[in-house]
């Protein structure tokens, strides 16, 4: 929306400009490069990611399934598997109950197919003949997050003996206690934070649900060496150990890495350690997936290329699988993954794409509405009276928004304003609000909400995200208390642009293909393993051309010295041109656009990439950020 210069000045007072910093971690980059056959520049990037020591560097660059950790190290997992083996041998009915997001749906998928395969191994049958293992998923609106008594009663009425939770259950103390009182066996598999009480000295007392086995890599007494698994990761480890017990080759667990990598990326887990292996496998497998649904979804979404990226997982496939659980029934997504018939799978994929398009429209409208509300209140000077951009923790209510999209809205606001955001809207129960929060690295949302949990009817989550419900009358007080307790500084809420190496383009030009090809070894990129960024100050722009059918691509010709030039691309031509006019004047901008000598000089953050066109490969520069030279 357009703001007057005076209004924009008020808004800018509370929104921090990104701060550029060059990382300076130290190591013998030449020696690392020699050992692993990489350029010292690439070795520096790896060091900046905190990857140190030969074993860790080797796993980062070359890790495969042979380097995965032993599932038997996870607390309660061997015992839980032995219980389930007994149930499968004796023909006891088992029901899997998961969350309704991508991680939950894929966790359910892994457990369902894995358990049926184990049953078949035990009984000398085919997995599709197994009738004792089924599933259920709570409805986001009617049930809310996690296992509920309604689901337990339904399972009991259906003759189910054992419930296995996945991607939920760790906080369901009362519900699991209820299941035990009516004679059910319960196995919890989860990856969320274990609930705790904190005393005045900061000591934490953790509370586990009274299940027969509680398998959660976040348990403080769990010796599993990697704490970053998603729910599908824990489920996969559970099935792997079951394979071990019943004599199935453990390598067959890799058939689930495709959906496990999808869940890992979509649940915003750090792409380090085992997670890199899962996501690498998924990106390779999805080029020609054996899953009819995923193949159809990729094709209908226009993704026919042979290179699949984490962007495709997080912004193409994942949202479609998530959408059914947001706006309808998540069982639709699970049935989509289970579908074996190609024609039916394509119909289901088209349905998910349409649901996701509806979700995108709702999200866009919600973001516009809350952005206007926050900025209007800030401009009007309502600081302290309601949610404004002066708050370090944004706690805001939006009317008439589907509760399933508030998490996405919170995420977009967190990115825009670089601070923790909690968005609430009306639930189906009068006087009760449901909400979702997203956080920044310097604010552990779960810990801060745990200190004020008396305000909530329900809440759960982890450091970077949470879900909750609250009485509407308490929202204003919650906003006040969270901001009073908040110790975030200006530095904490200043977006950081971390440059790995200050690398002149002239240096890159001398060995551009070698360095650029080696940078692809660092993929997959994502949370915990961001794309390598490079920087150079004082770069003259010889020419700028606006290209593309929709005029949405800017191609720059950069003067890198010694009569050499390199091309760079940027995907917001209008923004770039407007900034150049503001900084250097309309005349200089026109000269730049016409390729005439000009005074346009910028500082730039960039990364090199390989462009392939008509069987020709060349290195091009992708401009990530730019600014006027000081």
Secondary structure, DSSP 8 states (H G I E B T S, - for coil): ----HHHHHHHHHHS---EEEE------HHHHHHHHT--HHHHHHHHHTT--SHHHHHHHHH--GGG---GGGSTTHHHHHHHHHHHHHHT--EEEEE-SSHHHHHHHHHHHHHHHHHHHHHHTS-GGG--SEEEEE--TTTT-SS--HHHHHHHHHTT--EEEEES--TT-HHHHHHHHHTT-EEEEEE-S---EEE-TTS-EEE-----SEEEETT-TT---S-----HHHHHHHHHHHHHHHHT--GGGGGGGHHHHHHHHHHTT----THHHHHHHHHHHHGGG-S-HHHHHHHHHTT--SS---HHHIIIIIHHHHHHHHHHS-THHHHHHHH---HHHHHHHHHHHHHHHHHHHHHHHHHHHHHHHHHHHHHHTT-BTTB--TT-SEEEEE-SS--GGGHHHHHHHHHHHH-SEEEEEEE-SSTTEEEEEEE--TT--HHHHHHTTGGGEEEEEE-SSEEEEEEEGGGHHHHHHHHHHH----TTTTS-EEEESEE--HHHHHHTHHHHHHHHGGG-S-BTTB----EEEEEEEEEEEEEESTTS-EEEEEEEEETTEEEEEEES-HHHHHHHHHHHH-HHHHHHHHTT-----EEEEEEEEEEEEETTEEEEEEEEEEEEE--
